[in-house]
Amino acid sequence: MAIDWSAADGDSSALAHALEELTEMLVAEEPVSVVLERVTELACAAIPGCDIASVTTMNDEMFETIAYTHQDALEIDQAQYAVDRGPCLYAFRRREVVSVPSIREGTSYENFRSAALEHGVESSFSLPMATGGVRVGALNLYSRRDHAFNSVPPAAAALFAKQATAAIWATRTQASTRGVIAHLEAALETRELIGMAKGVIMANEKVTSDEAFGLLVTASQHRNVKLRDVAHEVVETGVSPIG
């Protein structure tokens, strides 16, 4: 879908640059926290009118803010969570862009409006962070000016949010994959270590492989020490374990 970037105030190259950086994050091996922080920073830098930003997500059926550029954004988000109602929650649940052009003029989302005005926010733009079957959360854009986002093309803002979603999801997937690989590598190292320890015991005690393993397990249980640690001790000392 073609996007009319010219409708946005300021230099549209800022948005293009932000999208390019988000694309690079798809292959960068950065911690999730770093990517989240960068997403909110890019939103403020690239989307005209955005003064502060945050990311809302849901964990264990509870909403929470996992990144924000200013304490005000966090507290405005929390005011919405407290009553389970607000533009960021609507954007998350319905996967729709929610614009509140003037906080002072409307009547819906009373708790949100009260908190926003208390923290000097006059307008907001909430974007669903979802693409395909993936739903990360909602990107909350807040401005200290009335009608600040009127000239921002919704399609352009939604594209930014989708690209940010992809970057966050890719980072989480990479972290999960690295965790699985590390676990498998540790398991293989443990298996090799236990095999070596069994060999030492078999040579020392003239027992079978299963009997050697039984001696390792017994020593581990009686001494309340991990099996890997017992095996390491046997390999290092060349002495059979004592239960």
LUMSE-981642 format. One record per residue: x, y, z of N, C-alpha, C, CB in turn. Coordinates in steps of 0.001 Angstrom, whole numbers, plus 500000, padded with zeros to 6 digits. Each point is the difference from the previous one (the first is absolute). Glycine has a CB too. Layout:
XYZXYZXYZXYZ;...
***
This chain:
500846498806500000499154501194500000500881501244500000498162498762501227;501545502147497858500780501237499917499639500923501150500125499786497501;500881500903503024499790500906501127500357501408499579500476498162501649;498637502777498634500263501401499665500806500629501127497865500157498635;503448499724501258500874500525501042499947501527500060501488498008499706;498165502607499212500017501463499961498968500622500916500804499859497682;498229499348502765498961500537500880500527500269501395498298498775498678;502853500657501653500562500182501343500775501303500078500136497513500299;499798503129500867500788501212500230501480499636500018498105501059501316;502745499908498342501433499799500139500561499140498881499749500231502455;501449499304497748500742499250498987499601498533500059501928501625500142;497467497868498776499566498602499983501185499048500039497968500674498724;503238499826501019501186499146500036500239499458501407500996501318498108;498519499380502917500150499512501375499251498689500182500240502359500829;498550497572498604499231498767500067500678498900499197497899501328500297;502588499018498528500669499015499162501246499465500701499124501147497938;501630499741502695501207499583500731499636499083501161501137502149499359;497781498184501340499571499177501135499628498597499534499179502058501190;500107497850497690499621498697499460501233499195499595497831500978499203;503151499708500246501239499331499614500720499449501228500198501519498006;499839499267503061500673499530501223499251498825500627500871502322500394;497791497741499565499206498888500524500253498733499194498249501617500788;501909498532497913500286498850499134501348499380500369498647501043498141;502334499795502141501323499501500384499944499243501329501054501919498770;498012498455502083499858499318501287499543498554499844499476502196501033;499952497480497810499522498640499768501148498994500042498128500920498614;503060499534501029501146499089499966501069500356501036499548499646497579;500251501441503131500973500396501031499780499173501261500104502345499061;500971497239501557499890499195501221500076500916501214501042498000498847;497861502693501397499906500916501135499048499416501046500467501992498492;499721498346502785499036499583501024498634500609499713501850499800501698;497098499510498710498638500491499766499809501379500631499151497628499935;501406502577501241499834501280500688500577501151499180500091498803502195;501026500949497124500629501030499169499124500326498798502272499219500735;497155499759498645499138500204498837498738500763500395500890497888498964;498525501751502162498791500691500474500288501481500254499176497852501039;501940502409499614500374501381500282500203500781498698501076499264502158;499556500087496874500256500677498729498711500257499230502247498919499919;496802500176500175498713500184499323499300501264500502499794497504499714;500174502684501595499334501189500547500764501267499642499096498619501883;502228501299498115500810501170499617499763500375498540501737499345501694;498215499650497438499771500242498582498608500588499757501563498113499451;497458501431501330498641500527499849499983501501500259499041497780500699;501654502636500353500051501431500336500766500792498944499885499411502433;501144499988497015500832500706499030499376500042498610501984499310501312;497267499639498326499549499869498616498538500358499757501689498256499793;497467501640501223498578500276499794499698501426500455499413497545500315;500209503315498760499748501412500329498981500152501127500527500599497634;499803500250503340499089500285501105500232499160501232498379500652498322;502358498238501541500203499098501137501070500547500943499325498046498566;500262502211502673500940500496501014500495498883500916498848502212499919;500266496875500438500381498874500852499282498754499475500359501519502040;500213497315498220499422498767499470500202498849500976500416500806497662;498770498160502162500117498811500844499477498791499235499747501393502104;500554497428498422499511498752499418499239499229501061501928499919498369;496834499748501304499142499205500886499971498562499512498589502023500550;501472497028500369499828498597499640499200499310501086502168499990498709;497536498733501085499252499244501003500791498774500408497819500819499059;502340499000502252500658498825500565499105499409501068502290500948499514;497419497739500367499140499325500976498683500750500183502039499118501166;497357501275497703498693500684499992500045501372500663498918497770500037;502253502762500188500139501322500600500752500918499042499978498996502323;499519502241497518500683500967499155501171500622500760497850500470498760;503201499822500501501147500684500600500749500789498937500197498200501751;500499502817498694500825500815499116501425499485500076498502502029500306;502043497558498546501324499372500004501087500909499443498876497810499762;500745503363499756500987500987499538499325501362499963501255498259498623;499485502783501741499442501341499953501129501022499998497918499220501192;501814501929498207501028501036499902499919501012501127499971499701497552;498916500307503170499812500972501073499033499421501030500437501937498412;499790498371502836499148499516501084498532500354499778501939500218501546;497804500920497823498614500405499748499262498954499170500699502404500116;499981497054498885499374498991499142499632498762500813501308500854498026;499577498721502849499737498841500851498765500227500858502446499472500030;497449501696500589498886500263500905498669500159499254501617501090501564;498439499446497228498778500086499187499544498588499610500696502285499110;500242496857500538499671498605499677499360499314501202501904499914498353;498705500261502799499518499318501203498597500446500393502355499798500762;497312501455498939498647500481500273498982499229499168500910502281500544;499484497311498264499119499205499142499890498562500509500623501447498040;500505497992502398499978498625500509499116499891501239502310499633499087;497688501418501727499272499968501273498503499783499797501727501512500971;497739498991497920498564499857499736499735499088498804499633502284500953;501441497127498520499892499098498848499297500678498828499950498045501562;500402503202498218499351500751498933500890501170499573497720499339500884;502423500832497803500804501098499493500407499730498563500828500485502313;499659500514496988500361499831498590501086498958499744499364502348499706;501616497543501199501060499019499750499468498571500138501710501652500832;497344498130500099499407498681500173499105499657498809500092500281502501;499183500729497011499135499789498843500844499654498771498290501603500959;502809499109498850500887499731498864500570498586500082500576502446499869;499788497133501334500547498660500203498954498938499691501555500900501745;497254499247498819498968498972499872499365499934498618499567500302502398;500213500858497000499297500046498721500921500103498788498137501050501208;503140499110499043500970500166498914499605501171499097500506497531500076;499117503562500545499606501186499254500760501222500516497717499004499587;502536501932499505500620501270500384498955500832500729501609499938498022;498772500605503136499073500817500793500601501392500171499110497950501224;500219503041498229500470501382500098499097500789500943500944499879497660;499690500839503253499271500930500873500579501384499697499562498229501863;499849502485497165500562501272499542500108501062501086499066499471497800;499910500586503067499997501000501071499537499354501297499553501850498340;501351498041502591499664499400501296498928500826500703502330499059500191;497709502252499657499085500884500710498583499975499429501946501430500539;497924498292498165498711500130499354499103498778500131501100501521498445;499454497298501731499199498785500025499442499654501375501372499209498129;497816499736501887499406499538501263500287498523500267498207501710499718;502212497553499265500290498582500200501335499822500712498676499434497943;501527499394502637501243499670500701500325501040501077500839498858497922;498230501335502979500144501057501013501278499865500822497526500123500109;502786498667500322501190499791500821501271500354499227498794498192501257;501245501393497500501135500294499142500156501505499795499686497791498858;499210502880500829500056501432499721500464500782501232498161499724498304;501349499884502841500379500687501232501500499851500262497692499600500929;502813499174498903501433499750500235500851500724498962499450497759501004;500099502235497747500754500659498936500141501491500268499184498282498382;499710502364501949500042501443500265500851500315501220497736500232498979;502191498899502011500801500194501216501490499987499681498186498925501358;502182500312497603501412499881499629500351500830498767499998497715500982;499144503237498679500310500936498928499877499452498601501472501046501579;497742497898498232499803499414498674498655500449499439501423498000500623;498579502506498144498796500574499409499392499145498888500919502216500573;499861496858498857499468499126498954500773498692499987499297501994498627;500084496965500789500660498693499987499684499239498723499895499937502492;500967499092497240499865499165498815500442498604500426500412501948498345;498680497088501687500333498642500433499978499066498802499041500441502290;502040498801497540500160499154498817500143498538500406501079501909498769;498161497200500598500158498569500323501349499499499520497518499662499844;503167499602501000501278499386499609499705498535499706501410501622501429;498157498135497346499591498658499590500187499847498503498345499875501891;501976498915497707500101499695498571499771498506499827501623501928499584;497478497710499526499665498592499829499471499407501288501740499810498237;498818499071502172499578499360501244500768500462501216499366498068498661;501501502914501155500832500493501106499403501274500578502046498981498949;497783501044502363499543501211500672500922500285501173497604499576499301;503131501520500588500967500372501033499379500919501039501835499753498334;497372501221501223499400500943500942499432501206499283501590499241501747;498605501926498854499543501252499403501075501060500210497562499397500404;502633501410498572500944501107500073499209501267500293501619498873498384;498702501767502733499248501168500451500801501274499756498840498597501735;500614502284497460500651501264499681499235501132500672500842499087497792;499861501741502963499373501103500726500643501328499596499475498455501932;499677502551497945500500501331499654499534501028501020500003499375497570;500810501630502638499637501082500912499290501129499257501956499410501455;497695500309497268499246500976499200498655499415499584502152501012499164;496852499828500779498668499621499543500036499680498504498945501449501790;500349497503497786499899499620498587501372499806499351497845501251499882;503107498249500877501381499882499506500158498963498901500764500691502237;498378498293497745500181498912499040499052500085498803500757498595501891;498532502509497983499010500121498934500599499814498608498727501530501474;502514498901498338500604499939498670500807498733499759500074502458500034;499972496649500957500747498757499837499138498975499268501321500472502107;499104499040496738499216498989499285499874498728500846500777500946497784;498010498614502549499838498789500809500721498793499412497811500887500743;502206499010497927500667498867499369501505500024500253498219499971498248;502361501218501764501433500127500256500318499631501443500162501798498253;499014498695502675500211499682501414499816498501500242499214502310500648;499765497105498704499743498571500158501157499173499441497529500440499864;503061500018499033501148499305499420501188500031500953499198500596497699;501021500554502935501076500108500993499768498980501117500309502467499468;498444497455501032499687499081501088500187498546499572498383501677500912;501245497991497856500173498631499506501476499644499905497852500186498724;502948500748500800501433499734499873500629499857501389500069501277497811;499462499531503128500495499887501375499605498645500590499842502511500290;498951497037499401499533498687500456500926498901499491497627500839500036;502708499232498675500873498992499402501379500003500655498756500237497839;501759500963502448501319500107500622500000499396501402500442502070498657;498521498243502116499909499467501367499826498488499975499003502168500789;500129497352498328499741498564499921501255499240499572497596500478499450;503112500063499570501225499356499533501037499934501115499534500813497674;500565500263503095500965500039501100499650498970501062500402502431499560;498304497465500759499564499003500986500282498583499504498216501582500802;501534498193497912500228498679499419501470499641500030498009500304498539;502839500664501128501439499770500041500458499661501408500292501562498078;499183499179502913500380499753501395499560498608500437499825502459500489;498962497152499105499488498675500346500839498907499355497699500954500217;502657499266498520500815499013499281501365499842500644498798500560497889;501803500580502480501304499933500667499891499249501319500668502163498923;498224498024501781499801499302501264499894498491499811498862502028500878;500402497557498081499849498573499706501342499390499622497637500394499244;503117500322499904501314499503499572500936499857501201499687501090497745;500301499919503127500858499944501189499625498821500883500276502486499916;498421497277500202499535498870500822500454498674499405498010501345500725;501853498518497946500417498769499333501501499783500127498100500248498401;502657500832501449501456499885500115500397499571501411500282501766498228;499033498806502766500301499629501390499649498540500251499585502368500735;499282497199498675499577498608500178501011499041499368497591500739500017;502908499623498796500987499152499329501311499942500791498955500574497785;501452500571502758501225500034500804499849499137501255500498502315499136;498328497759501482499735499194501195500025498511499667498618501870500951;500760497790497910499967498595499584501409499473499771497749500361498953;503085500464500391501379499592499738500783499852501296499908501158497787;499877499768503148500701499960501284499611498757500791500084502506500027;498617497180499959499534498812500729500573498739499368497879501196500649;502200498809498019500587498842499319501456499785500403498448500390498083;502286500709502018501402499904500405500108499505501441500594501861498407;498527498639502471500017499579501401499662498523500130499354502314500693;499688497228498516499651498571500013501207499162499594497599500554499459;503150499929499556501183499259499568501021499857501121499619500830497684;500578500256503079500933499967501132499541498979501036500583502420499610;498132497618500709499457499088501028500076498551499530498456501818500809;501220497956497912500049498640499460501413499426500097498108500557498441;502875500301501282501391499540500075500426499761501444500509501259497897;499050499611502993500397499884501412499317498834500692500366502453500052;498321497429499715499202499053500782499688498700499262499027501950501148;501373497973497590499717498807499189498497499710499964502266499065500593;496952501956499097498543499852499945499518500344498597499783500561502463;498928499179497299499418500301498693499671501493499899499056497654499862;500566502751498941499631501403499767498808500398500861500869499836497654;498120499310502389498805500310500798500349500075501488498549498861498276;502304500251502191500392500009501410500804501258500323500016497479500020;500827502936499058500794501220500203499085501218500095501937498968498756;497066501062500381499050501108500036499222499981501317499809499946497480;499835498855502994499293499880501270500809500557501152498845497999499120;502475501784500856500865500543501046500031501528499953501391497911499905;498592502651498896499962501461499855498703500571500573501441499829497944;497445499524501710498692500465500476499914499900501516498952499286497834;501513499609502708499948499816501455500824501074500713499688497522499673;501498502752499817500851501029500601499339501374499904502040498651499411;497337501611499460499317501280499813498875500184501007500574499920497575;498638499027502627498863500077500918500449500090501450498645498702498368;502310500471501999500443499976501392500714501288500405500202497527499824;500519503053499253500761501219500308499231501278499653502094498708499597;496736501105499799499165501143499582500786500945499086498693499829502154;501985499544496895500818500727499031499513499622498605502020500054501573;497999500897497504499556499711498638500824498883499384499260502370499747;500073496815499439500663498874499348501184500476499158497819498751499965;502001502375499354501081500546499175501232500318500850498293500947498414;501473499621502780501120500369500867500746498773500517498756502062500658;500485496871499651500639498763500449500849499417498879498095499557501587;501331500452497197500717499469498845501286500800499745497808499225499004;502097502089501116501164500862499786501095499675501016498504501818499083;501090497948502152500959499670501058500713498688499702498581501228501654;500660497790497867500580498686499680501008500129498857497876498855500764;501758501897498211500893500178498854501262500755500409498016499994498456;501838501001502393501152500808500412500957499238500909498570502012499794;500872497154501099500827499323501001500363498558499603498913501435501733;500272497968497394500222498608499638499610499035501094501819500756498551;497427499759502441499575499170501154498513499741499900501827500951501464;497752497833498824498584499650499968499249500776501080500559497700499113;498175502623500660499231500785500977499675499196501243499038501313498132;500858499389502961499596499368501256498614500499500336502394499809500824;496655499284499371498613500383500252499813500605501356499287498217498501;
***
